[in-house]
Amino acid sequence: MARHLITSALPYINGIKHLGNMVGSMLPADVYSRYLRQRGHDVLYICATDEHGTPAELAAKEQGLPVDAFCAQAHDAQKAVYDGFALAFDYFGRSSSPQNREITQHFARKLNENGFIEERAIRQVYSPTDGRFLPDRYVEGTCPHCGYDKARGDQCENCTRVLDPTDLINPRSAISGSTDLEVRETKHLFLLQSKLENEVREWVARHDKDWPQLASSIAHKWLTEGLHDRAITRDLDWGVPVPADTWPELAAEGKVFYVWFDAPIEYIGATKEWSDAARDTDPEKRDWKSWWYEADSGENPVRYTEFMAKDNVPFHTVMFPATELGVREPWKKVDYVKAFNWLTYYGGKFSTSQKRGVFTDQALDILPADYWRYFLIANAPESDDSSFTWEHFTATVNKDLADTLGNFVNRVLSFSKKRFGDEVPAGGLPGEAETKLGEQIAGLLAEYEGHMEALQFRKAAAALRALWSAGNSYLEEKAPWLQIKTDKDAAALTLRTAMNLIHLYAVVSEPLIPATAKAMREAFALADDTASWVTTDEAKALTAVPAGTPFTVPPVLFAKLTDEDLAAYKERFGGEES
């Protein structure tokens, strides 16, 4: 089987993320990873907290903590939420790790050796009030392109245009709010992207037929505008330090690398963290270089898939590939970029900084993770932005999860227990209806697999929903509550077939709703239940759960949401069109 390296955009350290962040990166990466593992592939899913840069320093300052202590606490808080969402990372690292520092400095040295880094004197914003140069995010002001008055000096959150602090209108210090700013000369390192532009262009062109249009179009937009040399160091107290053996003067001044230079390298760094964590117990299996260094990948090459929202696409399809190309070493570059549009909240943007929308910790306070996992994947913003509303969420939970899946499981198991006891009933041999059902299930399963392979998550969720609906249609057609009155064996056959559907649902639903899938699977006391997936023949036969198998009726899988629930959610979070 193939080896699959999967990464999702690194969540930034300054606070718990919202649902838009979850559906735009980590959750679909987890769903795809789970699916591939079930199909027998060798999968490594890597993520980490992105801990360097201005917002980390500002957030630590707000809380009165040293920045390293703040980041350690924030990392643990984020990891707890992701555990709550059942994100099955193989490793969830930290960009402040020694491994990332080592590899980032290695990349910088190699880029310098190859003539792609240059030290330049630049004019930079200085705040006499704060007594320091202000890195780009320490400067706020009005965006010259869209007029947004809270734009940062590196990028406008409103229109996503990349900025320089000196571009801002009416700039002010993000530390003190002072508008008494000066422009002074200082030195920084620049990555000479202009010298790598043609190589990046050729590399992107090779993926035009493979990448989704969203990722490809964003990459080409940046290339059309031209790659400019970009400063990759900042005046901060927290970050990967410029190595003194290569740039002693800048190191003495305390320069650190720009967060967007070291953050993508952390994918590699986190993989080394994963490897080093088992250095003494599993040295052969955890060979980090075999995943990232193509010269060490052996006869089984790696397919690398990245998941991210559209604002991260330029950095991963242009800037980081330029870095990897310039190093002149065979580092693995992404094969497929799964990019997402925005999930909006009643038509307006989710916003961490503005506390607008539902945040992931709040979501778990309200309902278990599977409610959110299913809804978000079923409404993933793939082809366009999609809108979260409490009305849509409630309707989806009630129709798909409670009525279609949950009610089917409860009806079948409860009725069988009542009429036949605690073991799967035998009944007669499958007939025409069961043959027809098996063919239908096999076809729907093939559709589901195809959409998962193509990373079309909304379509995959629709195919899964169709699988659940097929069981309800079969149950309504056979009506075991009527059969039991005249033909007990026929009713037993119907229920046994339906129980096999429940087991099939448990197996194939696991990527989207893992906790519920586990509960469905554990309802049956099978002696040897090792199935990781369902073959076409198994789907047609529906015999994984034989007669005589003990079973239990699990608690209600999905509680229906009421009008009172809806009103309470809207009162707490707001719910009006933006």
C-alpha positions as CSV (number, residue, x, y, z in Angstrom):
1,M,0.0,0.0,0.0
2,A,1.0,3.6,-0.5
3,R,2.7,5.9,2.0
4,H,0.7,9.0,2.7
5,L,2.1,12.1,4.4
6,I,-0.7,14.5,5.5
7,T,-0.3,17.9,7.1
8,S,-2.9,20.5,7.9
9,A,-2.2,24.3,8.4
10,L,-0.6,24.9,11.7
11,P,-3.1,26.6,14.1
12,Y,-1.7,29.7,15.5
13,I,-0.9,29.8,19.2
14,N,-2.9,32.9,20.3
15,G,-6.2,31.4,21.3
16,I,-8.7,28.6,20.7
17,K,-9.7,28.3,17.0
18,H,-13.2,28.7,15.6
19,L,-15.2,26.2,13.6
20,G,-14.1,27.8,10.3
21,N,-10.5,27.0,11.1
22,M,-11.4,23.4,12.0
23,V,-13.3,22.7,8.8
24,G,-10.7,24.5,6.7
25,S,-7.7,22.3,7.7
26,M,-7.5,19.9,10.6
27,L,-10.9,18.1,10.4
28,P,-10.8,17.1,6.7
29,A,-7.2,16.1,7.1
30,D,-8.3,13.8,10.0
31,V,-11.2,12.4,8.0
32,Y,-8.9,11.6,5.0
33,S,-6.2,10.1,7.3
34,R,-8.7,7.9,9.0
35,Y,-10.1,6.7,5.7
36,L,-6.6,5.9,4.3
37,R,-5.6,4.0,7.4
38,Q,-8.8,1.9,7.2
39,R,-8.0,1.1,3.6
40,G,-4.6,-0.3,4.7
41,H,-2.3,2.6,3.7
42,D,0.7,3.7,5.7
43,V,-0.3,7.2,7.0
44,L,1.6,9.9,8.9
45,Y,-0.6,12.8,9.9
46,I,1.5,15.7,11.3
47,C,0.4,19.0,12.7
48,A,1.7,21.5,15.3
49,T,1.0,24.8,17.0
50,D,2.5,27.8,15.2
51,E,4.2,29.6,18.1
52,H,6.4,32.3,16.8
53,G,5.7,35.9,15.7
54,T,4.2,39.0,17.0
55,P,0.7,37.8,18.2
56,A,2.3,35.3,20.5
57,E,4.4,38.0,22.2
58,L,1.3,40.3,22.4
59,A,-0.9,37.6,23.8
60,A,1.7,36.6,26.4
61,K,2.1,40.3,27.4
62,E,-1.7,40.6,27.8
63,Q,-1.6,37.6,30.2
64,G,1.5,38.8,32.1
65,L,3.4,35.6,31.2
66,P,6.8,35.0,29.7
67,V,6.1,34.1,26.0
68,D,7.6,30.5,26.4
69,A,5.3,29.8,29.3
70,F,2.3,31.3,27.5
71,C,3.0,29.1,24.4
72,A,3.3,26.0,26.5
73,Q,0.0,26.6,28.2
74,A,-1.7,27.5,24.9
75,H,-0.4,24.5,23.2
76,D,-1.8,22.2,25.8
77,A,-5.2,24.0,25.7
78,Q,-5.4,23.7,21.9
79,K,-4.4,20.0,22.0
80,A,-7.1,19.3,24.6
81,V,-9.7,20.7,22.2
82,Y,-8.4,18.7,19.3
83,D,-8.4,15.6,21.4
84,G,-12.1,16.4,22.1
85,F,-12.7,16.5,18.4
86,A,-11.0,13.1,18.1
87,L,-8.4,14.4,15.7
88,A,-6.0,11.4,15.3
89,F,-2.7,13.1,14.7
90,D,0.3,10.9,14.6
91,Y,2.1,13.8,16.2
92,F,1.0,17.3,17.2
93,G,4.2,19.3,17.7
94,R,5.4,22.8,18.5
95,S,7.2,25.2,16.1
96,S,9.3,26.4,19.1
97,S,10.8,22.9,19.3
98,P,14.6,22.4,19.1
99,Q,14.0,20.2,16.1
100,N,12.4,23.1,14.2
101,R,15.1,25.4,15.2
102,E,17.8,23.0,14.0
103,I,16.1,22.4,10.6
104,T,15.1,26.1,10.0
105,Q,18.7,27.2,10.6
106,H,19.9,24.4,8.3
107,F,17.6,25.7,5.5
108,A,18.8,29.2,6.0
109,R,22.5,28.3,5.8
110,K,21.9,26.2,2.6
111,L,19.9,29.0,1.0
112,N,22.7,31.4,1.9
113,E,25.4,29.0,0.5
114,N,23.4,28.8,-2.8
115,G,23.1,32.5,-3.2
116,F,19.4,32.9,-2.3
117,I,19.7,35.0,0.9
118,E,21.0,38.5,1.0
119,E,21.6,40.9,3.8
120,R,20.0,44.3,3.1
121,A,19.7,47.6,4.9
122,I,16.1,48.6,5.1
123,R,14.0,51.4,6.6
124,Q,11.7,50.1,9.2
125,V,9.1,51.5,11.6
126,Y,10.5,52.4,15.0
127,S,8.5,53.5,18.0
128,P,10.3,55.8,20.4
129,T,7.5,55.3,22.9
130,D,8.2,51.5,22.9
131,G,11.9,51.9,22.4
132,R,12.1,49.3,19.7
133,F,11.7,48.5,16.0
134,L,8.2,47.3,15.3
135,P,7.9,44.1,13.3
136,D,5.1,44.0,10.7
137,R,2.4,42.8,13.0
138,Y,3.3,45.3,15.7
139,V,2.1,48.0,13.3
140,E,-1.7,48.5,12.7
141,G,-3.5,50.9,10.5
142,T,-5.8,51.4,7.5
143,C,-5.4,49.1,4.5
144,P,-4.5,51.2,1.4
145,H,-6.4,48.7,-0.8
146,C,-9.8,48.2,0.9
147,G,-9.9,50.8,3.7
148,Y,-10.1,48.3,6.6
149,D,-9.0,50.2,9.7
150,K,-7.6,47.3,11.6
151,A,-5.1,46.0,9.0
152,R,-1.8,44.6,10.2
153,G,1.5,45.4,8.8
154,D,2.0,42.0,7.2
155,Q,-1.5,41.3,5.8
156,C,-5.0,42.8,5.7
157,E,-7.4,40.4,7.4
158,N,-10.2,41.8,5.4
159,C,-9.0,41.7,1.8
160,T,-6.1,39.2,2.4
161,R,-3.6,41.5,0.5
162,V,0.0,41.1,1.7
163,L,1.3,44.4,3.0
164,D,4.4,46.1,4.3
165,P,4.0,48.2,7.5
166,T,5.0,51.4,5.6
167,D,2.0,50.8,3.3
168,L,-0.5,51.4,6.1
169,I,-2.4,54.7,6.4
170,N,-2.4,56.3,9.8
171,P,-0.2,53.6,11.3
172,R,0.1,53.0,15.1
173,S,2.0,50.7,17.5
174,A,0.1,47.5,18.4
175,I,2.0,47.6,21.7
176,S,1.3,51.0,23.0
177,G,-1.1,52.5,20.4
178,S,1.3,55.3,19.9
179,T,1.2,57.1,16.5
180,D,4.6,58.7,17.2
181,L,6.4,56.4,14.8
182,E,9.6,56.9,12.9
183,V,11.3,55.1,10.0
184,R,14.9,54.2,10.7
185,E,17.5,52.0,9.0
186,T,18.2,48.5,10.1
187,K,19.5,45.3,8.5
188,H,17.6,42.1,7.7
189,L,17.9,38.9,5.7
190,F,16.0,38.7,2.4
191,L,15.0,35.5,0.6
192,L,15.7,36.2,-3.1
193,Q,12.4,34.7,-4.4
194,S,12.9,36.6,-7.6
195,K,15.8,34.4,-8.5
196,L,13.6,31.3,-7.9
197,E,10.5,32.5,-9.7
198,N,11.0,30.5,-12.9
199,E,11.6,27.3,-11.0
200,V,8.6,27.8,-8.8
201,R,6.5,28.6,-11.9
202,E,7.6,25.4,-13.6
203,W,6.9,23.4,-10.4
204,V,3.4,24.8,-10.0
205,A,2.6,24.2,-13.7
206,R,3.4,20.5,-13.3
207,H,0.5,20.3,-10.8
208,D,-2.1,22.3,-12.8
209,K,-4.0,19.2,-13.7
210,D,-3.9,17.7,-10.3
211,W,-4.6,20.5,-7.8
212,P,-8.2,21.8,-7.3
213,Q,-8.9,25.0,-9.1
214,L,-8.9,27.1,-5.9
215,A,-5.3,26.1,-5.0
216,S,-4.0,26.4,-8.5
217,S,-5.6,29.7,-9.3
218,I,-4.3,31.3,-6.1
219,A,-0.8,30.1,-6.8
220,H,-0.9,31.4,-10.4
221,K,-2.3,34.8,-9.2
222,W,0.8,35.2,-7.0
223,L,3.1,34.2,-9.8
224,T,1.4,36.5,-12.3
225,E,2.0,39.4,-9.9
226,G,5.7,38.3,-9.7
227,L,7.7,36.9,-6.8
228,H,9.5,39.6,-4.8
229,D,12.5,39.3,-2.6
230,R,11.1,39.1,1.0
231,A,12.6,39.9,4.4
232,I,12.7,36.7,6.4
233,T,14.0,38.1,9.7
234,R,12.3,40.2,12.4
235,D,13.1,42.2,15.5
236,L,11.5,40.0,18.1
237,D,12.4,38.4,21.4
238,W,10.8,35.1,20.5
239,G,11.5,33.0,17.4
240,V,14.2,30.8,15.7
241,P,17.4,32.9,16.2
242,V,19.5,33.8,13.2
243,P,22.6,31.5,13.5
244,A,25.6,33.3,14.8
245,D,28.0,31.1,12.8
246,T,26.6,32.6,9.6
247,W,25.4,36.0,10.5
248,P,27.2,37.1,13.7
249,E,26.2,40.8,13.5
250,L,22.5,40.1,13.1
251,A,22.6,37.3,15.7
252,A,24.1,39.8,18.1
253,E,21.3,42.2,17.4
254,G,18.8,39.4,18.4
255,K,17.2,39.0,15.0
256,V,14.9,35.9,14.6
257,F,13.4,34.4,11.5
258,Y,10.0,35.5,10.2
259,V,7.3,33.2,11.4
260,W,6.2,32.5,7.8
261,F,9.8,31.2,7.1
262,D,10.0,28.8,10.0
263,A,6.3,27.7,10.3
264,P,6.1,25.5,7.1
265,I,9.5,24.0,8.0
266,E,7.8,22.8,11.2
267,Y,6.0,20.2,9.3
268,I,9.5,18.6,8.9
269,G,10.4,19.6,12.4
270,A,7.3,18.0,13.9
271,T,8.1,14.8,12.0
272,K,11.5,14.8,13.6
273,E,9.9,15.4,17.0
274,W,7.7,12.4,16.3
275,S,10.8,10.4,15.4
276,D,12.8,11.5,18.4
277,A,10.0,10.8,20.8
278,A,10.5,7.1,20.1
279,R,14.2,7.1,19.4
280,D,14.8,4.4,22.0
281,T,11.7,2.3,21.5
282,D,11.0,2.3,17.7
283,P,14.0,3.6,15.8
284,E,13.3,1.8,12.5
285,K,9.7,2.6,12.0
286,R,10.0,6.3,13.0
287,D,12.6,7.3,10.3
288,W,11.6,10.9,9.8
289,K,13.9,11.4,6.9
290,S,12.2,8.6,4.9
291,W,9.0,10.8,4.9
292,W,10.7,14.1,4.0
293,Y,14.0,13.4,2.3
294,E,13.3,11.8,-1.1
295,A,16.8,10.4,-1.4
296,D,15.9,8.3,1.8
297,S,12.4,7.3,0.8
298,G,13.4,4.0,-0.7
299,E,11.3,2.0,-3.1
300,N,8.0,3.2,-1.6
301,P,7.7,6.9,-2.4
302,V,5.5,9.2,-0.3
303,R,2.4,11.0,-1.5
304,Y,2.2,14.3,0.3
305,T,-1.2,16.0,0.8
306,E,-1.7,19.4,2.5
307,F,-5.0,20.8,3.9
308,M,-5.6,24.5,4.4
309,A,-7.9,27.4,4.0
310,K,-7.4,29.7,1.0
311,D,-5.6,32.4,2.9
312,N,-2.7,29.9,3.6
313,V,-2.4,28.7,0.0
314,P,0.1,31.3,-1.3
315,F,2.6,30.4,1.4
316,H,2.3,26.7,0.8
317,T,2.2,26.7,-3.0
318,V,4.7,29.5,-3.7
319,M,6.8,30.7,-0.7
320,F,7.6,27.3,1.0
321,P,8.3,25.5,-2.4
322,A,10.6,28.4,-3.2
323,T,12.4,27.8,0.0
324,E,12.6,24.0,-0.6
325,L,13.8,24.5,-4.2
326,G,16.5,27.0,-3.1
327,V,18.0,24.6,-0.5
328,R,19.1,22.4,-3.4
329,E,18.4,19.2,-1.4
330,P,15.8,16.6,-2.2
331,W,13.2,17.6,0.4
332,K,9.7,16.3,-0.3
333,K,7.3,18.9,-1.8
334,V,3.6,18.8,-1.7
335,D,1.8,16.6,-4.3
336,Y,-1.8,17.8,-3.6
337,V,-3.1,20.9,-2.0
338,K,-6.6,20.6,-0.7
339,A,-7.7,24.2,-0.3
340,F,-11.0,25.4,1.2
341,N,-13.0,28.6,1.0
342,W,-14.4,30.3,4.1
343,L,-17.0,28.9,6.4
344,T,-19.0,32.1,7.3
345,Y,-21.2,32.7,10.3
346,Y,-24.5,34.0,9.1
347,G,-22.8,35.4,6.1
348,G,-20.0,37.1,8.0
349,K,-16.5,35.9,8.6
350,F,-15.6,33.8,11.7
351,S,-12.9,35.9,13.4
352,T,-10.6,34.9,16.2
353,S,-9.6,38.5,16.8
354,Q,-13.2,39.8,16.8
355,K,-14.6,36.8,18.8
356,R,-17.2,36.3,16.1
357,G,-18.8,32.9,15.6
358,V,-18.6,29.5,17.4
359,F,-15.2,28.5,18.8
360,T,-14.2,24.8,19.0
361,D,-14.1,24.6,22.8
362,Q,-17.6,26.2,23.0
363,A,-18.8,23.7,20.4
364,L,-17.7,20.8,22.6
365,D,-19.4,22.4,25.6
366,I,-22.7,22.2,23.7
367,L,-22.7,18.8,22.0
368,P,-20.3,15.9,21.4
369,A,-17.8,16.1,18.6
370,D,-19.5,13.8,16.1
371,Y,-22.4,16.3,15.7
372,W,-19.9,18.9,14.7
373,R,-17.6,16.6,12.6
374,Y,-20.5,15.4,10.5
375,F,-22.1,18.8,10.0
376,L,-18.8,20.5,9.1
377,I,-17.8,17.8,6.6
378,A,-21.3,17.7,5.0
379,N,-21.1,21.4,4.5
380,A,-17.4,21.9,3.8
381,P,-16.7,25.1,1.9
382,E,-15.0,23.4,-1.1
383,S,-16.4,25.0,-4.2
384,D,-17.5,28.3,-2.6
385,D,-17.9,29.9,0.8
386,S,-20.6,28.2,2.9
387,S,-22.5,29.7,5.8
388,F,-23.0,28.3,9.3
389,T,-26.4,29.1,10.8
390,W,-28.0,27.5,13.8
391,E,-31.1,26.7,11.8
392,H,-29.1,24.8,9.2
393,F,-27.1,23.0,11.9
394,T,-30.2,22.0,13.8
395,A,-32.0,20.7,10.7
396,T,-28.9,18.7,9.6
397,V,-28.5,17.1,13.0
398,N,-32.2,16.2,13.3
399,K,-32.6,14.9,9.7
400,D,-29.3,13.1,9.0
401,L,-28.0,12.1,12.4
402,A,-31.0,11.6,14.6
403,D,-33.7,10.5,12.1
404,T,-31.7,8.8,9.4
405,L,-28.9,7.0,11.3
406,G,-29.8,7.2,15.0
407,N,-33.4,6.2,14.6
408,F,-32.5,3.3,12.3
409,V,-30.1,1.8,14.8
410,N,-32.4,2.3,17.7
411,R,-35.5,0.9,15.9
412,V,-33.7,-2.2,14.7
413,L,-31.9,-3.1,17.9
414,S,-34.7,-2.2,20.3
415,F,-37.4,-4.1,18.3
416,S,-35.2,-7.2,17.9
417,K,-34.4,-7.2,21.6
418,K,-38.0,-7.0,22.4
419,R,-39.2,-9.7,20.1
420,F,-36.2,-12.1,19.8
421,G,-34.0,-11.4,22.9
422,D,-30.3,-10.5,23.2
423,E,-29.0,-12.4,20.2
424,V,-29.1,-11.7,16.5
425,P,-32.1,-13.7,15.2
426,A,-31.6,-16.3,12.5
427,G,-34.6,-16.3,10.2
428,G,-34.6,-17.7,6.7
429,L,-32.3,-17.3,3.7
430,P,-31.9,-13.9,2.0
431,G,-34.4,-13.3,-0.8
432,E,-34.8,-10.9,-3.7
433,A,-35.1,-7.9,-1.4
434,E,-31.8,-8.7,0.3
435,T,-30.1,-9.3,-3.0
436,K,-31.3,-5.9,-4.3
437,L,-30.2,-4.2,-1.1
438,G,-26.8,-5.8,-1.2
439,E,-26.3,-4.5,-4.8
440,Q,-27.5,-1.1,-3.8
441,I,-25.2,-0.9,-0.8
442,A,-22.2,-2.0,-2.8
443,G,-22.9,0.7,-5.4
444,L,-23.3,3.4,-2.8
445,L,-20.2,2.3,-1.0
446,A,-18.2,2.5,-4.2
447,E,-19.5,6.1,-4.7
448,Y,-18.5,6.9,-1.1
449,E,-15.0,5.5,-1.7
450,G,-14.6,7.4,-4.9
451,H,-15.5,10.7,-3.3
452,M,-13.1,10.1,-0.4
453,E,-10.3,9.1,-2.8
454,A,-10.9,12.4,-4.7
455,L,-11.0,14.4,-1.4
456,Q,-14.6,15.6,-2.3
457,F,-15.9,15.8,1.3
458,R,-19.4,17.1,0.8
459,K,-20.0,14.5,-1.8
460,A,-18.6,11.8,0.5
461,A,-20.9,12.9,3.3
462,A,-23.9,12.8,0.9
463,A,-22.9,9.2,-0.2
464,L,-22.6,8.2,3.4
465,R,-26.0,9.7,4.1
466,A,-27.4,7.7,1.1
467,L,-26.0,4.5,2.6
468,W,-27.9,5.3,5.9
469,S,-31.0,6.1,4.0
470,A,-30.9,2.8,2.1
471,G,-31.3,1.0,5.4
472,N,-34.3,3.0,6.3
473,S,-35.9,2.3,2.9
474,Y,-35.3,-1.4,3.3
475,L,-36.8,-1.4,6.8
476,E,-39.9,0.4,5.6
477,E,-40.3,-2.0,2.7
478,K,-39.9,-5.1,4.7
479,A,-41.8,-3.7,7.8
480,P,-40.7,-6.3,10.4
481,W,-43.2,-5.0,12.9
482,L,-45.9,-6.3,10.5
483,Q,-43.9,-9.4,9.4
484,I,-43.7,-10.6,13.0
485,K,-47.5,-11.0,13.1
486,T,-47.6,-13.6,10.3
487,D,-44.0,-14.8,9.5
488,K,-41.5,-14.8,12.4
489,D,-38.7,-16.1,10.3
490,A,-39.2,-13.3,7.7
491,A,-39.1,-10.7,10.5
492,A,-35.9,-12.3,11.9
493,L,-34.2,-12.2,8.4
494,T,-35.1,-8.5,8.0
495,L,-33.7,-7.7,11.4
496,R,-30.5,-9.8,10.9
497,T,-30.0,-8.0,7.6
498,A,-30.6,-4.6,9.2
499,M,-28.1,-5.4,12.0
500,N,-25.5,-6.2,9.4
501,L,-26.2,-2.8,7.9
502,I,-25.5,-1.3,11.3
503,H,-22.2,-3.0,11.5
504,L,-21.3,-1.9,8.0
505,Y,-22.3,1.7,8.9
506,A,-20.1,1.4,11.9
507,V,-17.1,0.5,9.8
508,V,-17.5,3.0,7.0
509,S,-18.8,5.9,9.0
510,E,-15.7,5.9,11.3
511,P,-13.8,8.7,9.4
512,L,-16.6,11.2,10.0
513,I,-18.2,10.1,13.3
514,P,-15.6,7.9,15.1
515,A,-17.2,7.9,18.5
516,T,-20.6,6.9,17.1
517,A,-19.1,4.3,14.9
518,K,-17.3,2.8,17.9
519,A,-20.6,2.6,19.8
520,M,-22.4,1.0,16.9
521,R,-19.6,-1.6,16.5
522,E,-19.5,-2.4,20.1
523,A,-23.2,-3.1,20.2
524,F,-22.3,-6.5,18.7
525,A,-20.2,-9.0,20.8
526,L,-18.4,-10.5,17.8
527,A,-15.7,-12.9,18.7
528,D,-13.2,-11.6,16.1
529,D,-14.2,-8.2,14.7
530,T,-11.1,-7.0,12.9
531,A,-12.6,-5.6,9.8
532,S,-11.0,-2.3,8.8
533,W,-13.2,-1.8,5.7
534,V,-15.9,-3.5,3.8
535,T,-15.3,-5.2,0.4
536,T,-17.8,-5.2,-2.4
537,D,-18.6,-8.9,-1.8
538,E,-19.0,-8.3,1.9
539,A,-21.3,-5.3,1.2
540,K,-23.5,-7.5,-1.1
541,A,-23.6,-10.4,1.3
542,L,-24.2,-8.5,4.6
543,T,-23.2,-11.4,6.7
544,A,-20.5,-10.0,9.0
545,V,-22.8,-10.3,12.0
546,P,-24.1,-13.9,12.1
547,A,-27.2,-15.2,13.8
548,G,-26.6,-15.9,17.5
549,T,-24.3,-13.0,18.0
550,P,-25.1,-11.3,21.4
551,F,-25.9,-7.6,21.1
552,T,-26.9,-4.7,23.3
553,V,-28.9,-1.6,22.5
554,P,-26.6,1.5,22.8
555,P,-27.8,4.8,24.3
556,V,-29.4,7.2,21.9
557,L,-26.8,8.0,19.3
558,F,-27.9,11.5,18.5
559,A,-30.5,13.5,20.5
560,K,-32.8,15.6,18.4
561,L,-32.4,19.3,18.8
562,T,-35.5,21.2,19.9
563,D,-36.8,24.7,19.2
564,E,-35.7,25.6,22.7
565,D,-32.2,24.4,21.9
566,L,-32.1,26.5,18.8
567,A,-33.3,29.6,20.7
568,A,-30.7,29.1,23.4
569,Y,-27.9,28.8,20.9
570,K,-28.9,31.9,19.0
571,E,-29.2,33.8,22.3
572,R,-25.7,32.8,23.4
573,F,-23.9,33.3,20.1
574,G,-26.1,35.6,18.1
575,G,-27.7,34.5,14.8
576,E,-28.6,37.2,12.4
577,E,-27.6,37.7,8.8
578,S,-24.5,39.8,8.5
